[in-house]
Amino acid sequence: MKRKYEGEIDMNSSTPFYMDPSVPFYTEPDSYFVKYFIAYIDILGYKSIFDGSFPYGNIVMTECGEMKFISHFRQNNPIVFSLKIEGYIEMAKESMKYYSADIKQKVFSDNFLFCTKDHWLQLVDFTAVLQSILVREGVLIRGALCWGDLHYSNDFISGTGLIKVVEAEKQAKMPKIVIDNSFIQAATTDIEKINPSTMYDFLAHMGLLMKNGIYDAAKNISKPNVDDVFKYMGLCDFDDKWGNVFIDYINKQTGDVRASAYHSLEYMLFAHRFWVLYNALAIQEDSIENVLPKLKWCLFYHNSYCEKHRFHKYLIDEDFFNELCAEQKYNFINDNVWRKLCYSAQGKWFLD
């Protein structure tokens, strides 16, 4: 993009023009910065995942419908993990294939940035699906959703919106994706411009109606606001302790349950409970101060969800959680610990 300058520049001067006080500041075209809805995500514990210090495993469902953890005592492969992350992003996109949304993305190591000019609800939904998939695979993330100025090109990203969303991600503290007030206010303005009579009309306007979908409840919600939309889509919860809105990733379905039990809420609850306990066992002495509050937040969120929706068999035993935190670190081959940790959805103990 050619910049427009006021005044002449002496090309023979030894002083760089940007340091020459005689040269007025240049002005950029008005379109350089554009308002975007922005999502920024950071993978937590990325270094630990890559240094090969944790054993790896996966959760499987048995023929009788029970779930168990199959442990593989081998080092993590950074290449495999990176390819998996790419696969999880594509899986999240696939779950939204019926959406007509223009969502841009940049991924650098353990940092993801997604943005869109108009499709804010699709962005929230995509982010929720991605987080839900990652958590199922034992990857905890933290992030934020904001609205602000952004310059986005193939080679360069900048703007106050980027600064805002990165700062909001840091302020989130816990393994959750928070929604900044700037995002909510911009979404509210968008809904007011649309002025839908019902939730059904709003979803139709946003291109979120699936073929053969049942929308009786949506037709009964009149004059929806942002809270109504998030609640209807099952996207958000409110964290009383930290005072912010965050994505309710446990509640977010990742795909067609009829196609795979992987997409079921039961699988999510089992996996989330397992990985919280797994990380409690893996925590090292020199990182307890940083990691333990995050795991305790996951425990609180998990048990609050189970209590609210009466999934009592998936509750995390806090005494067992504390017991694992006190275990000798990396003592993963201790049969008694694995026997307690690798249990099924029915509460039976398994060790493979």
C-alpha positions, -999 to 999 in steps of 0.1 A, spaced: 0 0 0 15 33 -10 16 58 18 7 95 12 31 120 25 26 158 32 57 177 20 88 167 2 114 143 14 151 148 6 161 113 -7 198 122 -5 197 131 32 217 108 56 190 112 82 161 86 79 130 104 70 111 91 100 137 108 123 138 141 104 117 167 123 112 187 91 92 159 75 55 159 86 39 127 97 24 108 68 -13 99 67 -27 65 60 -58 58 40 -89 56 62 -92 19 54 -59 9 69 -74 0 102 -108 -18 102 -131 -28 130 -129 -65 137 -143 -90 162 -112 -107 174 -105 -140 192 -70 -146 207 -61 -180 223 -30 -192 241 -22 -229 248 -13 -234 284 17 -256 293 29 -256 257 66 -261 268 57 -290 290 38 -307 261 69 -303 238 96 -313 262 84 -349 263 82 -351 301 45 -363 303 33 -397 291 6 -396 265 -26 -415 262 -62 -413 249 -97 -420 261 -117 -448 245 -152 -460 248 -156 -498 254 -183 -519 237 -205 -517 268 -205 -480 267 -179 -474 294 -150 -449 290 -115 -456 301 -81 -441 297 -55 -461 277 -20 -449 288 10 -450 265 43 -444 283 62 -427 256 74 -393 248 53 -367 231 62 -360 195 62 -323 187 55 -329 151 25 -351 159 12 -326 184 15 -297 159 -3 -317 133 -30 -325 158 -36 -289 166 -40 -282 129 -65 -311 128 -85 -298 158 -89 -264 141 -101 -281 109 -125 -302 130 -139 -271 146 -144 -256 111 -160 -288 99 -186 -286 127 -196 -252 114 -197 -261 77 -233 -250 74 -223 -215 84 -216 -188 59 -189 -170 78 -157 -152 68 -133 -159 97 -96 -152 91 -69 -169 111 -33 -167 121 -16 -194 141 19 -189 155 32 -217 177 9 -217 208 -10 -185 198 -41 -184 177 -58 -154 163 -92 -155 146 -111 -124 134 -141 -114 114 -157 -80 104 -193 -91 108 -199 -127 118 -194 -122 156 -217 -150 167 -201 -175 144 -167 -165 158 -179 -171 194 -194 -204 183 -163 -215 165 -141 -205 194 -163 -225 218 -162 -256 196 -124 -254 193 -119 -250 230 -143 -279 237 -123 -301 212 -90 -292 227 -102 -298 263 -114 -333 252 -78 -339 241 -62 -327 273 -51 -293 260 -61 -264 283 -62 -229 267 -68 -193 278 -81 -165 256 -103 -135 250 -128 -121 225 -127 -83 218 -137 -57 192 -114 -31 179 -92 -17 152 -71 -41 133 -50 -41 102 -49 -77 88 -29 -88 58 -9 -118 47 23 -103 61 13 -80 89 -12 -76 118 -14 -46 140 -38 -23 158 -52 -13 191 -77 -42 188 -47 -67 189 -33 -50 219 -66 -50 237 -73 -87 230 -38 -98 241 -41 -78 274 -76 -93 280 -62 -128 275 -36 -122 302 -62 -107 325 -83 -139 321 -58 -156 344 -76 -190 344 -80 -216 316 -110 -199 300 -119 -176 271 -134 -144 284 -156 -120 264 -146 -84 267 -172 -56 271 -161 -41 238 -172 -73 221 -206 -74 239 -213 -37 232 -205 -41 194 -226 -72 193 -255 -54 210 -252 -26 185 -254 -51 157 -285 -67 171 -301 -33 175 -294 -25 138 -310 -58 127 -339 -53 151 -352 -89 149 -387 -96 161 -378 -131 174 -347 -152 180 -356 -172 149 -355 -140 127 -321 -131 142 -306 -166 135 -320 -165 100 -304 -131 94 -270 -144 107 -272 -175 85 -273 -198 115 -303 -219 106 -296 -255 98 -317 -275 73 -343 -296 91 -335 -278 124 -362 -274 151 -366 -238 162 -398 -237 182 -380 -222 212 -363 -196 190 -397 -184 176 -409 -178 212 -381 -155 222 -391 -120 212 -367 -90 208 -335 -110 217 -305 -93 232 -269 -105 235 -276 -124 267 -306 -141 251 -285 -151 221 -256 -165 242 -280 -184 264 -300 -199 235 -267 -210 218 -254 -225 250 -222 -205 247 -215 -185 278 -215 -185 316 -207 -159 342 -178 -162 366 -188 -146 399 -154 -148 414 -135 -130 385 -165 -109 373 -165 -117 336 -183 -136 310 -166 -167 296 -173 -194 271 -191 -224 286 -169 -249 269 -182 -280 288 -217 -272 274 -206 -268 238 -214 -297 215 -186 -304 190 -205 -324 164 -232 -349 157 -236 -372 187 -253 -398 165 -221 -401 145 -197 -405 174 -199 -408 212 -169 -384 212 -193 -355 207 -215 -364 236 -217 -344 268 -209 -376 288 -176 -379 270 -168 -343 276 -175 -346 313 -154 -378 316 -125 -363 296 -126 -330 315 -126 -347 349 -98 -370 338 -75 -343 325 -80 -321 356 -69 -351 377 -42 -360 353 -27 -325 355 -30 -325 393 -8 -356 393 16 -342 368 22 -308 385 57 -302 396 69 -285 427 84 -255 409 52 -248 391 26 -254 418 21 -217 425 13 -210 389 -5 -241 378 -25 -251 409 -49 -221 409 -58 -229 372 -66 -265 380 -87 -255 410 -106 -232 387 -112 -261 363 -124 -282 393 -148 -255 405 -162 -249 370 -166 -287 364 -183 -294 397 -205 -263 394 -217 -275 360 -223 -310 372 -243 -298 402 -263 -273 381 -272 -300 355 -274 -329 380 -245 -350 365 -234 -360 400 -216 -392 388 -191 -370 370 -182 -348 400 -145 -345 409 -136 -357 443 -117 -328 459 -100 -350 484 -87 -372 456 -76 -341 436 -56 -329 466 -42 -364 471 -29 -364 435 -14 -330 439 6 -344 468 18 -375 449 55 -377 440 57 -361 406 60 -382 375 54 -414 394 29 -424 367 36 -461 368 24 -464 404 -3 -490 399 -25 -477 427 -25 -442 414 -33 -453 378 -60 -477 391 -77 -448 408 -72 -423 380 -81 -444 350 -117 -451 360 -148 -455 338 -179 -433 335 -196 -458 359 -170 -452 386 -152 -485 383 -114 -486 384 -94 -496 354 -57 -499 346 -45 -509 311 
